[in-house]
Amino acid sequence: MYKNEYLEECLKNEKGNRCLLRGYIYTQNNEYNELVIDNLGFISNNIDELKELKNELIKANIKELVLTESSSGLMSNLHGLNEVNIKIKGVEKAKYIDKWDKEDCFKEGLKMVIE
């Protein structure tokens, strides 16, 4: 299961980027083996929030993450991420443990690289 000491401290101190922490909690709850951000929401419309997200990713020493989005918001979010040099690396299957059946499952998303 994915762990990050910096993000653990942010959660403990109730500080940090909401989007990143929400993604980290989602990752922990679903026992993913890498950081998964399930939905950026509307931050892609705000360059300052995207810059803050990128700065927090750098502080946490996160070089890659998996972005899963609904198709309706995907292009807007990709454009916004590109503006702060978070680029698509490829398609990724993120492994997680199903809460009910306790078996391995996969969710597809875009592997993003923080430059």
N, C-alpha and C positions, 0 to 999 in steps of 0.2 A: 504494500500500500504506500502511496506517495506521502512523503513528509517533508516539511520545510521549517527549519528552526525559526527563521525570521518571521514567517507568517504565524507560527505558533505564538510567538511573543506579541505580535500585533493583536491577535485574538485575545490573548490574556490581558493585555493593556487596553483593549477596546479602541485601538487606533489603527489607521491604515486605510487603504483604498477599498471602498465598499464592494466594488465589482470584483476585485481580486480576492477579497476575503470571502465573498459569497461563492465564488468559484472554488476556493480552497475547501470551504465547508461542504459543498456539493461533492467535491472529489473525495473527501474523507468519508462522508456518509455512504457513498457508493463504492468505497474501497477501490478506486481506480489506481492503476500503477503509474500514472503520470498526471500532471495538473490538467484538469478539464474545466474550461469556462463554458458553461452551457448556454449563456445568453448575455450579450453585452448590454442589451436594453437600448436606451436612448443616448448613451454616452458617446456613440459614434458621431452624434451631431454637435459635440462640444470638444473642440481641439484641446482646451485646457484640461478637461477630464481625461482625455486620451494620453496627454503628456504625463499627467499624474500617474495613470496606470502604468505607463512605460517606466517611469522613475521608480515606482514600487517594485516592478518586475526586476529591474536592475539591482535595487537594494537587496532583494531576496535571492539574487544570483540565479534567476530563472532565465534560461536561454531559449527554451522552447515550451510551448503549451499546445493543447488541442482545443480548438474552438468549434463548438457545435451550435448551430443556429438554425432557425426556421428559414425557409427560402425567402420569405418576404423581407427580412431584415438583413440578409446576407450581404448583398452588394453594397449597401450603405455602410455597413460595418467594415467590410474589407477596404473600401475607399478610405474611411477614417483611419484605420490601422496603418494603411500604407503611408498616410501623411506623417506618422510618427515613427516610420521605419520598422514596423512590425509586419513582416512579409510572409506569404504562403510558402511553405516548403514542400507540401504535398498532402495527400489524403492519408489519414491515420485511423486505425482501429484501436480505440482505447479499451483495455480490458477492465472489467469490474466484476464484483461478486454480487449476484442477485440476492437481495435481502431475504426473500421468502424461501427460495429453493436452495440457497447457498451453493450455487454453481457459477462457473465462469460464464460471463456474457461479454459482448462487445458492442460499442457504440462508435459509429463512424463520425469523423469530424475532420477539420483541416488542421494540419500540423503547422503552427506558426513559429517563426524565428524572430527573436528580438535582436535587432542590429544596433 
